[in-house]
Amino acid sequence: MTLVSKIKEFFKHTPPAEISIVIKDGKLCYIEDGSVTLELSLDSVTEVFAFKVDLWAIDCICIGFCIEGSENYYEINEEMIGYKVLLDQLPKYFKDIKEDWFDRVAFPAFETNCETIWGESTMPELWSK
């Protein structure tokens, strides 16, 4: 295999499917290729937290949802279609959600800055270890 062929093979990839997110009937729905791939009941959420992922040249703001009785969490990020609309809808489902979290998570750049914005705080402590 020639060097050019190796380079082409290395950079060859299938672009990831675009994921849309919506809240419908009290559920957070992930939609890929027109089909719902995941439904998360917002009633089962025990914590909503914001954090940032360092993507080397830029940061990506994310929102995580901890689920009652589970060690897993689900996340959305600002690259997903519907992210901003969903952020506007969160106070409807999570009363007393912090609305002033963005600057503390966004700055300083290239740091995780995990912060609980609603519910019982567990994730920031776990991420700081």
Backbone as CSV, one residue per row, in Angstrom:
resi,resn,N_x,N_y,N_z,CA_x,CA_y,CA_z,C_x,C_y,C_z
1,MET,0.853,-1.169,0.000,0.000,0.000,0.000,0.899,1.232,0.000
2,THR,0.608,2.170,-0.867,1.407,3.387,-0.950,1.086,4.318,0.220
3,LEU,1.954,5.278,0.443,1.751,6.243,1.518,0.454,7.023,1.305
4,VAL,0.179,7.437,0.077,-1.053,8.174,-0.232,-2.270,7.307,0.069
5,SER,-2.219,6.043,-0.293,-3.328,5.125,-0.008,-3.539,4.980,1.487
6,LYS,-2.438,4.884,2.244,-2.542,4.774,3.695,-3.183,6.020,4.299
7,ILE,-2.786,7.176,3.801,-3.359,8.432,4.308,-4.846,8.511,3.975
8,LYS,-5.213,8.161,2.755,-6.631,8.171,2.370,-7.431,7.207,3.238
9,GLU,-6.883,6.033,3.498,-7.569,5.046,4.324,-7.729,5.553,5.759
10,PHE,-6.680,6.198,6.260,-6.714,6.717,7.620,-7.828,7.756,7.795
11,PHE,-7.999,8.630,6.818,-8.986,9.705,6.933,-10.367,9.333,6.401
12,LYS,-10.493,8.136,5.839,-11.782,7.700,5.327,-12.695,7.341,6.495
13,HIS,-13.890,7.906,6.496,-14.843,7.589,7.553,-16.247,7.909,7.077
14,THR,-17.187,7.373,7.765,-18.587,7.683,7.513,-18.989,8.755,8.506
15,PRO,-19.501,9.876,8.031,-19.895,10.908,8.979,-20.956,10.378,9.938
16,PRO,-20.874,10.788,11.216,-21.871,10.307,12.167,-23.260,10.819,11.819
17,ALA,-24.259,10.043,12.173,-25.639,10.465,11.934,-25.928,11.684,12.786
18,GLU,-26.702,12.602,12.229,-27.109,13.753,13.010,-28.171,13.319,14.001
19,ILE,-28.013,13.766,15.219,-28.972,13.422,16.267,-29.783,14.659,16.603
20,SER,-31.084,14.485,16.609,-31.994,15.541,17.040,-32.511,15.169,18.420
21,ILE,-32.825,16.180,19.204,-33.396,15.935,20.525,-34.643,16.784,20.696
22,VAL,-35.662,16.190,21.269,-36.917,16.887,21.555,-37.489,16.344,22.858
23,ILE,-38.319,17.159,23.485,-39.092,16.683,24.629,-40.511,16.485,24.131
24,LYS,-41.011,15.271,24.319,-42.360,14.937,23.871,-43.028,14.081,24.945
25,ASP,-44.179,14.511,25.407,-44.944,13.770,26.417,-44.115,13.470,27.664
26,GLY,-43.309,14.453,28.104,-42.514,14.278,29.313,-41.303,13.396,29.148
27,LYS,-40.913,13.130,27.908,-39.752,12.285,27.637,-38.762,13.026,26.755
28,LEU,-37.495,12.856,27.067,-36.427,13.344,26.213,-36.208,12.287,25.149
29,CYS,-36.366,12.668,23.896,-36.248,11.713,22.784,-35.037,12.033,21.923
30,TYR,-34.229,11.018,21.656,-33.112,11.122,20.719,-33.625,10.578,19.390
31,ILE,-33.434,11.335,18.332,-33.935,10.925,17.020,-32.771,10.871,16.031
32,GLU,-32.605,9.711,15.404,-31.584,9.523,14.371,-32.257,8.981,13.119
33,ASP,-31.959,9.584,11.997,-32.518,9.152,10.712,-34.039,9.023,10.764
34,GLY,-34.702,9.945,11.479,-36.157,9.975,11.533,-36.801,9.021,12.514
35,SER,-35.988,8.224,13.225,-36.532,7.261,14.182,-36.079,7.594,15.600
36,VAL,-36.968,7.407,16.558,-36.609,7.603,17.956,-35.722,6.427,18.372
37,THR,-34.503,6.751,18.814,-33.561,5.704,19.214,-33.471,5.558,20.728
38,LEU,-33.956,6.565,21.463,-33.927,6.517,22.918,-34.985,7.454,23.463
39,GLU,-35.705,7.000,24.474,-36.643,7.843,25.195,-36.265,7.803,26.665
40,LEU,-36.148,8.965,27.263,-35.774,9.089,28.659,-36.871,9.840,29.388
41,SER,-37.542,9.186,30.333,-38.599,9.829,31.101,-37.980,10.883,32.013
42,LEU,-38.419,12.120,31.866,-37.865,13.190,32.681,-38.272,13.047,34.145
43,ASP,-39.327,12.303,34.429,-39.732,12.039,35.809,-38.708,11.192,36.559
44,SER,-37.879,10.450,35.840,-36.898,9.571,36.481,-35.553,10.257,36.731
45,VAL,-35.422,11.520,36.342,-34.158,12.251,36.485,-33.983,12.709,37.937
46,THR,-32.797,12.441,38.500,-32.492,12.868,39.864,-31.503,14.029,39.911
47,GLU,-30.806,14.249,38.800,-29.834,15.345,38.737,-29.674,15.771,37.285
48,VAL,-29.569,17.074,37.093,-29.222,17.644,35.792,-27.915,18.401,36.019
49,PHE,-26.922,18.103,35.213,-25.637,18.778,35.393,-25.107,19.247,34.038
50,ALA,-24.322,20.311,34.091,-23.709,20.867,32.885,-22.201,20.664,32.985
51,PHE,-21.584,20.441,31.847,-20.139,20.271,31.804,-19.648,20.590,30.407
52,LYS,-18.347,20.591,30.276,-17.747,20.943,29.003,-16.751,19.868,28.597
53,VAL,-16.713,19.574,27.312,-15.763,18.611,26.763,-14.761,19.386,25.910
54,ASP,-13.490,19.159,26.173,-12.415,19.804,25.419,-12.210,19.039,24.119
55,LEU,-12.486,19.694,23.004,-12.297,19.076,21.684,-11.044,19.615,21.001
56,TRP,-10.071,19.930,21.777,-8.769,20.419,21.378,-8.821,21.881,20.967
57,ALA,-9.420,22.220,19.842,-9.453,23.614,19.396,-10.682,24.360,19.915
58,ILE,-11.713,23.629,20.286,-12.948,24.233,20.796,-13.472,23.400,21.960
59,ASP,-14.449,23.943,22.648,-15.135,23.222,23.711,-16.558,22.930,23.271
60,CYS,-17.152,21.897,23.844,-18.543,21.546,23.569,-19.289,21.508,24.906
61,ILE,-20.309,22.332,25.044,-21.113,22.383,26.259,-22.126,21.232,26.218
62,CYS,-22.217,20.515,27.330,-23.099,19.344,27.424,-23.987,19.453,28.663
63,ILE,-25.123,18.781,28.602,-26.025,18.656,29.737,-26.202,17.161,29.991
64,GLY,-26.027,16.757,31.240,-26.189,15.358,31.612,-27.410,15.170,32.497
65,PHE,-28.012,13.994,32.394,-29.198,13.642,33.168,-28.922,12.334,33.904
66,CYS,-28.852,12.389,35.249,-28.706,11.175,36.052,-30.094,10.582,36.258
67,ILE,-30.173,9.270,36.218,-31.444,8.564,36.291,-31.550,7.818,37.613
68,GLU,-32.708,7.896,38.218,-32.976,7.215,39.476,-32.709,5.718,39.342
69,GLY,-31.944,5.177,40.291,-31.680,3.746,40.309,-30.674,3.276,39.279
70,SER,-29.931,4.193,38.666,-28.968,3.810,37.631,-27.635,4.495,37.897
71,GLU,-26.560,3.844,37.542,-25.241,4.457,37.637,-24.893,5.203,36.356
72,ASN,-25.728,5.073,35.347,-25.483,5.720,34.065,-26.100,7.105,34.031
73,TYR,-25.654,7.896,33.081,-26.303,9.158,32.807,-26.414,9.311,31.298
74,TYR,-27.315,10.165,30.895,-27.528,10.438,29.480,-27.152,11.880,29.239
75,GLU,-26.645,12.164,28.060,-26.224,13.537,27.805,-26.706,14.042,26.462
76,ILE,-26.802,15.346,26.410,-27.057,16.057,25.163,-25.937,17.080,25.026
77,ASN,-25.729,17.564,23.811,-24.692,18.584,23.654,-25.112,19.608,22.618
78,GLU,-24.394,20.702,22.599,-24.769,21.833,21.764,-24.662,21.572,20.259
79,GLU,-24.092,20.447,19.883,-24.020,20.093,18.466,-25.290,19.386,17.985
80,MET,-26.136,18.973,18.897,-27.366,18.256,18.533,-28.447,19.231,18.082
81,ILE,-29.194,18.808,17.096,-30.307,19.609,16.590,-31.382,19.664,17.671
82,GLY,-31.807,20.861,18.021,-32.838,21.045,19.033,-32.301,21.369,20.417
83,TYR,-30.987,21.445,20.556,-30.352,21.693,21.855,-30.848,22.988,22.507
84,LYS,-30.812,24.070,21.773,-31.204,25.368,22.351,-32.681,25.388,22.727
85,VAL,-33.514,24.804,21.912,-34.949,24.733,22.221,-35.153,23.909,23.485
86,LEU,-34.441,22.794,23.586,-34.560,21.947,24.758,-34.108,22.678,26.017
87,LEU,-33.015,23.445,25.951,-32.568,24.210,27.116,-33.650,25.168,27.594
88,ASP,-34.348,25.783,26.658,-35.430,26.701,27.023,-36.590,25.980,27.702
89,GLN,-36.771,24.694,27.408,-37.874,23.922,27.973,-37.554,23.307,29.341
90,LEU,-36.286,23.194,29.703,-35.909,22.521,30.948,-36.575,23.108,32.193
91,PRO,-36.692,24.453,32.343,-37.338,24.979,33.552,-38.794,24.523,33.720
92,LYS,-39.449,24.163,32.653,-40.826,23.658,32.733,-40.860,22.297,33.440
93,TYR,-39.840,21.493,33.234,-39.795,20.144,33.785,-38.998,20.053,35.089
94,PHE,-38.059,20.972,35.272,-37.210,20.963,36.456,-37.318,22.323,37.137
95,LYS,-38.271,22.424,38.053,-38.493,23.673,38.779,-37.225,24.017,39.556
96,ASP,-36.942,25.278,39.666,-35.769,25.780,40.403,-34.444,25.406,39.747
97,ILE,-34.445,25.073,38.459,-33.179,24.809,37.773,-32.372,26.103,37.745
98,LYS,-31.091,26.003,37.978,-30.234,27.194,37.932,-30.223,27.726,36.502
99,GLU,-30.422,29.009,36.376,-30.413,29.604,35.037,-29.126,30.374,34.757
100,ASP,-28.261,30.496,35.758,-27.038,31.282,35.604,-25.779,30.409,35.520
101,TRP,-25.928,29.174,35.071,-24.834,28.204,35.068,-23.862,28.378,33.914
102,PHE,-24.304,28.936,32.811,-23.528,28.880,31.569,-22.117,29.453,31.716
103,ASP,-21.986,30.650,32.260,-20.660,31.268,32.357,-19.702,30.458,33.233
104,ARG,-20.220,29.850,34.300,-19.351,29.047,35.177,-18.870,27.772,34.483
105,VAL,-19.668,27.256,33.572,-19.267,26.057,32.831,-18.402,26.436,31.622
106,ALA,-18.754,27.496,30.950,-18.038,27.890,29.730,-16.637,28.442,30.011
107,PHE,-16.431,29.058,31.167,-15.157,29.712,31.467,-14.583,29.182,32.774
108,PRO,-13.301,28.938,32.854,-12.315,29.115,31.801,-12.415,28.022,30.732
109,ALA,-11.902,28.349,29.593,-11.934,27.433,28.453,-11.093,26.186,28.724
110,PHE,-11.457,25.112,28.043,-10.705,23.857,28.014,-10.602,23.163,29.375
111,GLU,-11.534,23.451,30.269,-11.651,22.742,31.535,-13.057,22.188,31.617
112,THR,-13.247,21.075,32.302,-14.548,20.401,32.359,-15.613,21.255,33.038
113,ASN,-15.301,21.862,34.162,-16.213,22.760,34.876,-17.590,22.148,35.119
114,CYS,-17.625,20.933,35.598,-18.888,20.238,35.836,-19.647,20.901,36.986
115,GLU,-20.939,21.164,36.776,-21.765,21.821,37.789,-23.186,21.267,37.768
116,THR,-23.685,20.912,38.944,-25.083,20.495,39.062,-25.961,21.727,38.906
117,ILE,-26.954,21.630,38.019,-27.859,22.764,37.820,-29.274,22.475,38.321
118,TRP,-29.521,21.221,38.703,-30.802,20.847,39.323,-30.633,19.506,40.019
119,GLY,-31.257,19.354,41.168,-31.297,18.073,41.857,-30.148,17.856,42.811
120,GLU,-30.012,16.601,43.241,-28.985,16.203,44.195,-27.627,16.138,43.501
121,SER,-26.659,16.863,44.024,-25.343,16.948,43.389,-24.505,15.698,43.665
122,THR,-24.201,14.955,42.604,-23.310,13.799,42.722,-22.223,13.831,41.654
123,MET,-22.551,14.245,40.451,-21.594,14.164,39.341,-20.366,15.055,39.509
124,PRO,-20.480,16.316,39.930,-19.262,17.115,40.054,-18.229,16.494,40.996
125,GLU,-18.696,15.895,42.104,-17.781,15.260,43.038,-17.095,14.051,42.405
126,LEU,-17.849,13.249,41.639,-17.267,12.080,40.985,-16.241,12.486,39.936
127,TRP,-16.514,13.548,39.190,-15.612,13.967,38.122,-14.348,14.624,38.646
128,SER,-14.392,15.146,39.878,-13.221,15.827,40.403,-12.183,14.848,40.957
129,LYS,-12.533,13.563,41.083,-11.604,12.561,41.626,-10.647,12.064,40.585
